[in-house]
């Protein structure tokens, strides 16, 4: 059994997103049905819609930063009820049996997680469609509780941009006394600053533009370092425990490596692909510095983040758009013309 749902979809890499009706399954015993209120717009949505990574299956309904209200639950669901404010992030299933899954790291599932969109359901073989739609049906194990005190429309980016930066902050045990630097002030970067600051770290922003300083300080940064200024970069040598690099395109990371302390780590959360120019191992070898990568977080870690945001009243800086304006939003996003995340009001669909 299926239910017809309205949404917006891309039908090819070079055509705009348009209205699209598709089928969602009727609830299984462990399912939660969610009326979608707001959906965040992520760079991954654009990359998938335009097949930038080469594996999109069309039609595709993007959207993996989803917040809404529960409208129905399956017979086996006891942790959610109708009316609950909930969220769905980047994944809607995994094998649940491998070592990463048993350790609440479903994002690293050895058998491959099921993405919220442009993926295949493990049970019925149907394609998954995302949050650019009126409703979604998801297993209760992959649904998150959203604190009611937060500004609901500003919560969706926490489920991708937020958890993508929270996960390395927790992995490298950032807290009071830590020194953290962020490369790039965009959707991910602005959340990294807010969260690191709330954890008690001293936070710096590496920026190529002095014009971003005021925003960085407003978000919680203690320092802004111009990466194009050799004197400022030299003065920052041997300072940081962790650098979170949020830049999604090729860029030179060599200037940042000497700013790490002994045993410090630079972690990539934005760049998916080759490092260009090549990374020199010299500063790594002589100060035992590390380079790492990090994906999103698992469900337990994402719930921890939402609870933390509820306690500290942290949400994303957003611009709300109508569903019909999604194609214009994509073009603006490519120009970094948003502070700092678009969110779609799904009532406009």
Long-range contacts (C-beta under 8 A, 24 or more apart in sequence): 1-25, 1-26, 2-26, 3-135, 3-137, 5-129, 5-133, 5-134, 5-135, 6-133, 6-134, 6-349, 7-61, 7-129, 7-132, 7-133, 7-134, 7-349, 8-61, 8-132, 8-133, 8-323, 8-326, 8-349, 9-58, 9-59, 9-60, 9-61, 9-129, 9-132, 10-48, 10-49, 10-50, 10-56, 10-58, 10-59, 10-60, 10-62, 11-58, 11-59, 12-58, 13-49, 13-50, 13-51, 13-56, 14-50, 16-327, 17-49, 17-62, 17-132, 17-326, 17-327, 20-59, 20-61, 22-59, 22-61, 22-129, 22-133, 23-126, 24-129, 24-135, 24-136, 24-137, 25-121, 25-124, 25-126, 25-137, 26-137, 27-72, 27-73, 27-74, 27-137, 28-74, 28-123, 28-139, 29-74, 29-75, 29-76, 29-77, 30-74, 30-76, 30-77, 30-139, 30-140, 30-141, 31-73, 31-74, 31-77, 31-137, 31-138, 31-139, 31-140, 32-70, 32-72, 32-73, 32-74, 32-77, 32-80, 32-86, 32-137, 32-138, 32-139, 32-140, 32-143, 33-70, 33-71, 33-72, 33-73, 33-135, 33-136, 33-137, 34-66, 34-68, 34-69, 34-70, 34-71, 34-86, 34-88, 34-135, 34-136, 34-137, 34-138, 34-143, 35-68, 35-69, 35-70, 35-71, 35-134, 35-135, 36-66, 36-67, 36-68, 36-131, 36-133, 36-134, 36-135, 36-136, 36-346, 37-67, 37-68, 37-69, 37-152, 37-153, 37-345, 37-346, 37-347, 38-66, 38-67, 38-68, 38-152, 38-153, 38-155, 38-156, 38-320, 38-343, 38-344, 38-345, 38-346, 39-63, 39-65, 39-66, 39-67, 39-130, 39-131, 39-132, 39-156, 39-343, 39-344, 39-346, 40-65, 40-66, 40-156, 40-157, 40-159, 40-160, 40-161, 40-316, 40-318, 40-341, 40-342, 40-343, 40-344, 41-65, 41-321, 41-326, 41-329, 41-330, 41-333, 41-341, 41-342, 41-343, 41-344, 42-157, 42-160, 42-161, 42-187, 43-187, 43-248, 43-333, 44-90, 44-160, 45-130, 45-132, 45-330, 46-330, 46-333, 46-334, 48-117, 48-118, 49-330, 53-272, 56-118, 57-118, 57-127, 60-117, 60-118, 60-129, 60-130, 61-117, 61-129, 61-130, 61-131, 61-132, 61-133, 62-117, 62-118, 62-130, 62-131, 62-132, 63-116, 63-117, 63-130, 63-131, 63-132, 63-133, 63-344, 64-88, 64-89, 64-90, 64-91, 64-115, 64-116, 64-117, 64-130, 64-131, 64-159, 64-160, 65-89, 65-131, 65-156, 65-157, 65-158, 65-159, 65-160, 65-161, 65-343, 66-116, 66-130, 66-131, 66-136, 66-156, 66-159, 67-146, 67-152, 67-153, 67-155, 67-156, 67-159, 68-135, 68-136, 68-346, 71-135, 73-140, 74-140, 77-140, 79-140, 80-140, 80-143, 80-145, 84-145, 85-145, 85-146, 85-147, 85-148, 85-152, 86-143, 86-144, 86-145, 86-146, 87-143, 87-144, 87-145, 87-146, 87-155, 87-156, 87-158, 87-159, 87-306, 88-116, 88-131, 88-136, 88-138, 88-142, 88-143, 88-144, 88-159, 89-116, 89-144, 89-159, 89-160, 89-163, 89-296, 89-302, 90-115, 90-116, 90-159, 90-160, 90-296, 91-115, 91-116, 91-142, 91-296, 92-116, 92-119, 92-128, 92-138, 92-139, 92-142, 93-121, 93-122, 93-139, 93-142, 95-122, 96-141, 104-298, 104-299, 104-300, 104-301, 105-298, 106-142, 106-298, 106-299, 107-295, 107-296, 107-297, 107-298, 108-295, 131-346, 132-323, 132-326, 132-344, 132-349, 133-346, 133-349, 134-346, 134-349, 141-299, 142-299, 144-299, 144-302, 144-303, 144-306, 145-303, 145-306, 146-306, 147-306, 147-307, 147-309, 147-310, 149-310, 149-313, 150-309, 150-310, 150-313, 150-315, 151-315, 153-318, 153-320, 153-343, 153-345, 154-315, 154-316, 154-317, 154-318, 154-343, 155-306, 155-309, 155-315, 155-316, 156-316, 156-341, 156-343, 157-187, 157-191, 157-316, 157-318, 157-340, 157-341, 157-343, 158-191, 158-305, 158-306, 158-309, 158-314, 158-315, 158-316, 159-302, 160-296, 161-187, 161-188, 161-191, 161-316, 161-341, 162-191, 162-195, 162-305, 162-309, 162-316, 163-296, 163-297, 163-301, 163-302, 163-305, 164-188, 164-191, 164-269, 164-294, 164-295, 164-296, 164-297, 165-189, 165-191, 165-192, 165-195, 165-244, 165-246, 165-269, 166-191, 166-195, 166-297, 166-301, 166-305, 166-308, 167-294, 167-295, 167-296, 167-297, 167-301, 168-242, 168-244, 168-267, 168-269, 168-292, 168-294, 169-195, 169-196, 169-199, 169-242, 169-244, 170-297, 170-301, 170-304, 171-294, 172-241, 172-242, 172-265, 172-267, 174-199, 174-201, 174-241, 174-242, 175-199, 175-200, 175-201, 176-200, 176-201, 177-201, 178-202, 178-241, 178-242, 179-204, 179-239, 179-240, 179-241, 179-242, 179-261, 180-204, 180-240, 180-241, 180-242, 180-243, 180-244, 181-205, 181-206, 181-225, 181-236, 181-239, 181-240, 181-242, 181-243, 181-244, 181-256, 181-259, 182-206, 182-221, 182-243, 182-244, 182-246, 183-227, 183-243, 183-244, 183-245, 183-246, 183-247, 183-253, 183-256, 184-245, 184-246, 184-247, 184-270, 185-212, 185-215, 185-216, 185-340, 186-246, 186-336, 186-340, 187-316, 187-338, 187-340, 187-341, 188-244, 188-246, 188-269, 188-270, 189-244, 189-246, 189-340, 190-215, 190-219, 190-316, 190-317, 190-339, 190-340, 191-316, 191-340, 192-244, 192-246, 193-219, 193-220, 193-221, 194-219, 194-220, 194-314, 195-305, 195-308, 195-314, 196-220, 196-244, 197-221, 198-308, 198-312, 198-314, 204-236, 204-239, 204-240, 206-243, 206-256, 215-339, 219-317, 227-255, 227-256, 233-258, 233-259, 238-262, 238-287, 240-264, 241-265, 242-266, 242-267, 243-267, 244-269, 245-269, 245-270, 245-271, 246-270, 247-271, 248-272, 250-274, 250-275, 250-276, 252-277, 253-279, 254-279, 254-280, 254-283, 257-283, 257-284, 257-289, 258-283, 258-287, 260-287, 260-289, 261-287, 262-287, 262-288, 262-289, 263-287, 263-288, 263-289, 263-290, 264-289, 264-290, 265-289, 265-290, 265-291, 265-292, 266-290, 266-291, 266-292, 267-291, 267-292, 267-293, 267-294, 268-292, 268-293, 268-294, 269-293, 269-294, 316-340, 316-341, 316-343, 317-341, 318-342, 318-343, 319-343, 320-344, 320-345, 321-345, 322-348, 323-348, 323-349, 324-348
